[in-house]
Amino acid sequence: MTIRFSNARRLPGLVRSAVPSPASLAYLGVVAATAVFVAVDSLFVHQADASLAGAWLFLLAAPAVYRA
């Protein structure tokens, strides 16, 4: 049985059409890097009290999820 990855070749075109400007791509990169930081901080760093790392992700992603 052969698995075809035809969608893998279309992925860069899909990203270019979904994220048309370099500024939005940079914003997406910052949010993704912050999400990785929050995941690492939550899973691997043991604190005596609660961490506010998740607040950074919320504050960075809030402009994208806000609806007027």
N, C-alpha and C positions, 0 to 999 in steps of 0.2 A: 504494500500500500504506500503510495507516494503522497506526501503532504505538500501542497503548493503554497508558497508564500507570496501570492500576487499582491496582497495588500501591503506587504513590507516595502515594495518598490514605490507605492503611492504615498507612503507616510510623509516624506519631505514635502510633497505637494500639498498634502492635507494640512500640515503644520503651517505652510506658507499662506494658505487660504484662510485658515482659522486665526492666525496671528499676523496680520498684514504689515504692521509697522515695527521697526526696530525698538521703539520705546516700549511697546506692549510686550515684546519678546524679552526685553530686559526686566520689566516688571514681573513677568512670569518666572524668570530665572531667580529673582530676589525672593519671591514668595516660595518657590520650590526649595531654595537653599535654607530659608528659615524653617520650612517644614521638616527638612532633614535635621537641622539643629534641634528643633523641639523633640523630634523622635529620639535622637541620641540622648538628649538631656533627660527625657522621661524614662527611657529604658535602662540606661547605663550609669547615670550619675545618681548617687544616693545622698539625699540631703536630709538634714534633721527636720527641716520644715518644708513647706510647699514651695515649689519653684514657679516663677511667673513667666517662664519661657513661652507657654501657650498664649500669653497676652500679646507677645510680639507678633505671632502668626495672625491673631485676630485683628490687631491694629493694621497690619500690612494688607490683609485680605479684605478688610471692611469696605474700601472704596469699590471693590469689584462686586460685592454682594449687596450693596446698599441700593434700595429702590425708592424713589421718591413718589 
